[in-house]
Amino acid sequence: MAFPSIRAGWRRTFLLGLACLGLLAGTAAQAQTLQKIKQSGELKIGVAAGDPWYFRDPVSGQWTGVGVLVGEQIGKAMGVKTVPVETTWGNSVAALQSGQIDVMFVLDATEERKRAIDFPATPLLWYAQGVLAKDGLAAKNWDDLNKPEVRIGVALGTATDRDLSKRLPNAKIERFTNTDETVAAFNAGRVDAIAFYHSVLAIAYSKIKKGSVQVPKPVVAIATSAGVRKEQDPAFRELLDQQFKKMYDSGQTQALYGQYLKTKGLDPAKQPGVTKESLENF
């Protein structure tokens, strides 16, 4: 009667061993992102609609944008081909976790995301709360806008909406369903200015060629980064961290942003940049 018990014990031990081997194998596979990229010769970057970071040409179907330009530079430094993989901002974390993409550039390192994926320590670039104001409306400081006669449009429920509700209690804040409706209201003259992150406002200006993009002081700047999978091996994350620092310090990050703005018919020298220093001094 003892033998079945012994066999059962062996079986449990054997199955447990297999399970552990499976877990180890899975961990090892997940830890080989950098090696996988080098072996395949491809760096898969997530791309999602959101100009100026990612833009899909409706005619050619090709993806461009600052995120794509950054990805191409990183791929060049690694000696591999950069391959855009379409996703959405909402699905980007799952795409990273499942291995559909290797990295998602221009992804903010929120506390919620940090629980699911990793981020390089060095910021990729910066953007700030800004305004696209009508001609003649100076917004050097936020106080310049904090007046009852100033009508400011924002997209309802956004971080900008929440920030301006506190920052500009005296201004008349008009809320719209989305950014497109907000821009349309400004273009039609129903509001004196619209508020959002300055990079998005630059794209809006490139379309309507009305007013000017301004970054009021004190500057409300936000750092953005790139999402990668959580792994025991930090090699890929550390590589990105080194590349981000090198590109930022050398001025290449700002140059890539300026390069993309030119494709939209904009003069980079007349638009706020994507470094913290340039935003402070604009």
Secondary structure, DSSP 8 states (H G I E B T S, - for coil): -HHHHHHHHHHHHHHHHHHHHHHHHHHHHHTTHHHHHHHHTEEEEEE-SBTTTBEE-TTT--EESHHHHHHHHHHHHHTSEEEEEE--TTTHHHHHHHTS-SBEEEE---HHHHTTSB--SS-SEEEEEEEEE-TT---SBGGGT-STT-EEEEETTSHHHHHHHHH-TTSEEEEESSHHHHHHHHHTTSSSEEEEEHHHHHHHHHHH--SEEE--BS--EEEEEEEB---S--HHHHHHHHHHHHHHHHTHHHHHHHHHHHHTT--GGGS--SSHHHHHH-
